[in-house]
Amino acid sequence: MSMKGKTLVISGATRGIGKAILYRFAQEGVNVAFTYNKNEEEAQKIQQDVEQQYNIKARFYPLNVLEPEQYKDLFVEIDKDFEQVNFFISNAIIYGKSVVGGFAPFMRLKPKGLNNIYTATVLCFVVGAQKAAKRMKEVGGGSIISLSSTGNLVYMRNYAGHGNSKNAVETMVKYAAAELGEWKIRVNAVSGGPIDTDALKAFPDYAEIKAKVEEKSPLNRMGYPNDIAGACYFLCNETESAWLTGQTIVIDGGTTFQ
């Protein structure tokens, strides 16, 4: 079954994992509606690039993941630009000042930082998936994915706030899958081990994390954004994953089974 002409909605796609996913789908002829936070110039460059390279339709929209209700107006705009929504990937994350009190040792965790991480990870997935699912129902089904991380499986220093929220979103994925299956909508999560992105490089202990991952992985390397993009494409390809729902696919280079 060809993916050409279908439409992906993805949050946070101007760099890193989100950008890799966007390009993976675009090269298969999938139209893309993607969000950005601050870098509108980069979003415009990506739109022009994928439209010229792959002859698809791309549009970008602002989204603040700390305000999940923005998805309501966002999807209204998407309806104006695209005839259908077939895939939704909740990818956008927060870091920096927004996670102060959330990215910290246990004894320094604060409600505001923890709440911000939960909002961006879980509540944004819920609201975005709800809006997308209503549109997928109209076209006979689709695929919804939340990005997760193995920080809920293994200990990572200062990662309690993120790890806890990733655990929560994976549980939410299972509930969504159970209830949306009657609409022929599959819901899954893709959980990445440490992926070499700008977001990870913002961590103060990036160099230490990178060295440990390279040492622990049987493949002796960090993960790359394209590793995650491939898994997302597989989960949206009806030919390849038609009976796969409610699952978390772990892409970690073998770092969590040792």
N, C-alpha and C positions, 0 to 999 in steps of 0.2 A: 504494500500500500504506500503510495507516494505521499510524502510530507509536503510537497510543493503546493503553495497557495494557501496553506493553513496559517494560523496566526498564534504567535507566542506573546504572552504578556510576562515581562520579567522586571522585578524591582532591582535597582542598584546595578546598572550594567555599563557604567562608564570606565570601569577598570577591574583588574583582578579576575576573580572567578566569574562574576556576572558578565563581563566583557567577553570572556572566552566562551561562555554558554551562548551569548548572543551571536557570535560569529559562527559557532558550530551549527546552529539552526539556520542562520542566513545562507550558509553555503549549500544547504540542502533545499533552498527555495522557500523557506518559511518566512513569512512576514513577521516583523517584530515591533512590538510596542514596549518601550522600555522607559524606566524612570532614572532620574538623577537627583542628587541633593543640591549641590552648589555649582558644579562645573558644567554650566550650560554650553560653553564653548566646545568642550570635549564631546558632549552629547551630540552636538551639531556635526562635528567632524565624523563621528561614528556613523551617524545617519547617512551622510553623503557617501562615505566610503562603502558601506554595505549595499546601498542602492546601486552604486556604480559597478561594484564588483560582481554582485550576484543577481542584479535585476529583480530585486524584491522591494516591497514597501516597508519603510521604517519611519517611526515617529517617536518623539521623546517628550516626556512630561515631568514636571517637578513633583517630588514626593518627600515629605518629612516623615520618617518612620516612627517618630515619637507622637505622631498624630494620625493613627490608623484610619480615622473616619474620613480622611482625605481621599481614601479609595472610592468613596461614593461618587464624588465629582470627577475623579480620574477616569472611572469606567464610563461615565457619561461622555467624556471627551473621546475615549477610545471607540465608543459606539459610532461616533460621527466619522471617524477615520478608517474604521475597519468593518467589514461585513460580518465577521464572526470572531469568536475567541475559542481556541481549541486547547491551548496549554497555558498554565500559569505556574511560574516559579517564583517563590518568595526567597529572595537572596539577600536583599539589602541588610547591612549591619551598622552598628554604631561603635565608635571608639573615640578616644580623646577625652575631652572634658565631660561629655555626656555619660561616661561610664565611671567617673570618679565616685568611689564608694561601692562600685560593683566589681571592678577589676582590682582586687586587693586581697591580702590575707584574710582569713575568716574573722579575726578579731577586729578588723578595720572595715568590714562591710557595713554599708549604710543603706537605709531603705530607698532613698532617691535613686542612687546608682543602680541598685538591684531592680527597682521598678522600671527604670529606663531600658535596661537590657531585656526584661520580660516583655515590655511593650513592643520593642522593636523586633523581637524574635517571635513571640507567640501571638500577641494580639494583632500584629500586622499580618501574620499568616492567616489568622482566622478571618479577619475582615476582607482581606484580599481574596482569599479562597471562596468566601461566600459570594462575593460579587462575580467572580469568574464562573463559579458553578452554575449560577442562574443563566448565564449566557451559554455555557456548554450544554446545558439541558436542552436548549432550543435547537442545537445542531446535532443532537444524538449522542453526546458524550465528550470525553476529553481526558486530560491528564493534569494533575496538580502535584507539585513537588515543593517541599520545604527543604532548604539547605540546613544541615546540622553539622555537628563536629564530634570527634571522639573524646572531647573534653568531658563528656558525661560517662565515659567508660573507663578512663584512666586519669590518674591525678596529674593536673598541670598547675604549677604554682600560680597563684593569683587568679585562677580561672573559675572559681566557685560560682560566681554570678552567671557567667556564660554557660558553664557546664550544666547548671541547674535548669536554665531556660531551654537549652537544647534537649534535655531530657523531657521537659514539659511539651515541647513542640512535637517530639516524636510520638508521645502519647496522643496528642491532639490529632496527628496524622492518622493514627489507627481508628479513632472515633469518626473522623471525617470519612475515611474509607468505608467503614461499616454502613454509614448512612447515605453516602452518595453513590454507592454501587448500583442502586436501582435506576439511577440516571445514566448509567454506563460511564461513570467518571471514576477513574482510578487515582488514588492518592498515596504517595510514597515520600520517603525522605532519603536524601543523599548525605551521608555523614563522612566528612573528610578528616583525615589526620592533618597535622600541620601542613598547610599549603603555602608555598613561597609567594606571598603577595605583599603589596604595600601595607595592608592592614596588619599582617603578622610582623612586618619589619618595624611597625610602630611600637611593638612591645619592647620594653626596656631590656628584656633578656632574650631578644631575637637570636643573637649569635649562639647563645647556649642551647636554645631550643633546636636550632638548625643542626648543630653538632650532634646532639643527642639523637635526633631523628635519623640522621645519616648513619650513625653507629648502630641504632637498633633495627632499622629496616633491613630485611634480607636483600632488598634491592639497592641498598646503600645510597639512597638519595632522598631528597625532600619530594613532596608531591607538588605537581604543577597545576595551574588552573585548567588546562586541557584534560587532565585526568578526571576532574569533576564534570566538565562539560560533556565528555563522552558518556558518562553514566546517566546524566540528565537526558541526553538525546535517546539513549536506549529505553528509558522509562516512558518516554513520550511516543515512541515508535510502536504503533499498534501491532505491527507484524512481529516484532521481537518480544514484546512484553505484555501481551493481551490479558494474561491471567495473573498478573503480578500487581497486588495492591495491599496497602496497609503495612508495608515493609520498610525497613531502613537498610539501604545498601551502604556498606562501609567501604570507603576507598582510603586505605591508610598505609599502603605499602608493607603490610604485615607487622605494623608496630604495636598492635593491641592484642595479638594472640600469644605473645611471648611472656 
